Amino acid sequence: MREESSNGMFVMPATVAQKRFWLLDQLEPGSSSLNMPLALRLKGSLDIGALEAALVHIVTRHEVLRTTFATQDRGPVQVISKQGSVKLTLEDLSGSEDPESEAERLTVDEAHEGFDLEIGPLFRTRLLKLADREHILLLTLHHIVCDGWSNGVLVRELGEIYDDLASGVAPSNEELTIQYADYAVWQEEWLKGNGFEDQLAYWKESLGSELPSLELPTDFERNNGRTSFGAIESLLLPRPLTRAIKALSQREDVTSYMIFLAAFYIMLHLRSGQEQVLIGSPTANRIHSETEALIGPFANTLLLKCDLSGNPSFAEILQRVKALSLGAFSNQTIPFEKVLESIRPSKARSSSQIFNVLFIFQTAFMKPMELKELSITPIRSVSPGSIFDVSLGVVEREEGTRLQLEYNTDLFKANTAKKMLAELEAILSSGILDPDGRMSELPARLESSVPAKGDGAPAPFAAQTNDKTLPAITPETDRTEETLIEIWKEVLQIDEIGPEDDFFQLGGHSLLAVHLFDGIRKKLGVNLPLATLFEATTVRSMVELIRKENPNDVWTSLVPINPNGSRPPLFLMHAAGGNVLFYKGLAKRLGDDQPTYGMQAVGLDGHQSAYDRIEDMAAHYLKEIQEIQPKGPYFVGGSSVGGLTAYEVALQLEEQGEEVALVALIDTYAPGYPTLARGSSKFKRKLFAKYDRAAHHVDTLRILESGQRWPYVKSKAEKAFNSYRRKYRDLKKRLKREVLERLGRELTDELKDVQSNIQIASRAYQARPYSGRVVLFRASKQRRGIVKDDTLGWSKFVTGQLDIHEVRGTHGSIVVEPRVRHVAGILREYLG
């Protein structure tokens, strides 16, 4: 029942979580430590009016964003306004000397500005203009009206509604089935039922009568009247370590959450010397499907007390944490304030008096969004303040797993926080390499792997691997060759493979190469780059490469496909897959005297983060190109997405005043191309695609000489058979993966980060005019149902000479045999 006040506002009960945040605000009025700041980078054509209207629409849709709080006899209550308004403040920084630095300063200031819970509003917006096509949107909410999940809902709705409004389309007026205030009413009733009593009984048994107080050594003396200023240090874990953690979770039947929590417990024990450690850990607590689309503070805090006595091993601690976590998540509905009232009523008024360390594990709630004219990218958070000594956040993002340590700056120095992160990485590495090692052995290991002053991270996981963790590989052993053959059989789905068989002649391609090298890493413990297949295409040659002491000593994007020859070198950029294996045929057709290099994507080594902007990719690749060719003329090119990178490389070279002799685009679509023609349907496109595929094979048979036709038919038949076998196997894996994902154990994907970022980069790329020479190789078979343009959209951007050559075939076939010989023949003439 909604109680309406005299001024037309609704008065509703506050949830237990809101009462806690209200109480904390009473203890320190206007403190920013309960702020939830968001920063979003907006790139592209921005309609500010549509953005403001989208924010108003969201406030109208979610009551909690137009809620303030009043005090009644029974405590704080929600006061909900019937209408909400948003004033989007625009600040133009484009004329300042350093817009980015000024924006960073304002972002920090905004995060530290407090709220008045009684007056409101509890949702602020601020827009910073850095340039005509680049803005930063600051959204600041008080924790009393939102949580981490809510931020994801907010950003997703903002993107969708803005896109509609900017396109002149009315956004959906579909009402939410419930509002946050309805959940408050439900919670009041639940607290009176049997479910509450059952969960309370569990927590009383789990926590006991004593809640240990964790006393971490600090850099500064504790002050009872201290402020809550905070800062954040972060660490991106190496991909090999992340993959090892995923593998351990499957092997031990635990989740990644449990593994990171176990490592955190160990670090806190080693620093404090305490055997009983209490940690708070928030859970989303959205147990009803209706709450998943709501903004509001649903998150509940679980009190997790772990016993670390008896000098246990990492494996033993992991099992203790597993039992603890499963019990806690099964009883997560009860607000932890109610647990405290039952156990320690005298100290139930302030959560900071009960525990001072927080552990948060989540996948990224907010992901980059590509709209019609705009891209939205979340910017890493700043700390609004820390009510805890330290808070460890483990965030699984597309870039990899990142550890974020928020710490109270009145207690700790930045170097100490860095050292804590380094210790966590070393504990994880040690626990995986030696899960039976005792906790008493860890200090000596940490001392050797963690810098004394915390101003660096421990050695990468792969570098810490010692001889006993990997199979011995020596010239005398035949196990390596046998294992490799088994891996090849599994990947290629071929029953008989000899040591001298060629990977590509057996039907291998770049996608299967990914699975091949993943199998090598898992079964032999050796990380090889995909470019290995340029020099080792047989089992035997690969064995010899593996037996070298440092098969992958230094990672580089530059791959020498053919480094020999006296002609000017040609640099080919990777396509959407990230690797450059498919250029093998083109390089061969160009001849032994034509030096050809491929530029593979940053991130394929598993240690670096992949770029998500074409401009950044081009700048990185250009730096490596100029290390072997300091001066022009330059010849660059690329197939599909690789053409966009080659085009940007040429632009950056032009800006440097360097000569670019050629930009070769192999069936590369310009930004904004293609658009669908009227009357084009998905069904029609699928139907024509099947027809085009059949016609493509017929056309190929006409091109081939008579002696090559039967082998072609035979190879395609074998490929189709193996494809169906792989699809059946992948279907089984996908079904298994869906089950595992529901249990919180997502399987790894080697190229997920790289390929996702390449896709994001290609969609967001804004090409600039180029005055040099561009050669476009256009496949004769283009997609059905699109508005045709012989230049594939490039006439809008190329102001210099644009040569177009049509090559018989499809998008993917003109860069491989047998059609690639036509591309190579024409290209060789341009290379001189």
PyMOL commands that set and color helices and strands:
alter all, ss='L'
color gray80, all
select helices_A, chain A and resi 16-27+32-34+48-61+63-66+99-111+143-145+148-166+180-190+194-207+239-251+256-272+289-291+314-330+336-343+345-347+351-354+414-433+439-449+461-464+467-469+479-492+510-524+530-534+539-546+581-590+614-628+641-655+682-703+706-742+752-764+794-796+820-831
alter helices_A, ss='H'
color red, helices_A
select strands_A, chain A and resi 3-4+10-13+35-44+67-72+75-80+89-92+123-131+134-142+230-236+276-283+300-307+357-363+369-370+374-378+390-397+400-408+558-562+570-573+596-599+634-639+660-666+774-779+802-807
alter strands_A, ss='S'
color yellow, strands_A
deselect
rebuild
show_as cartoon
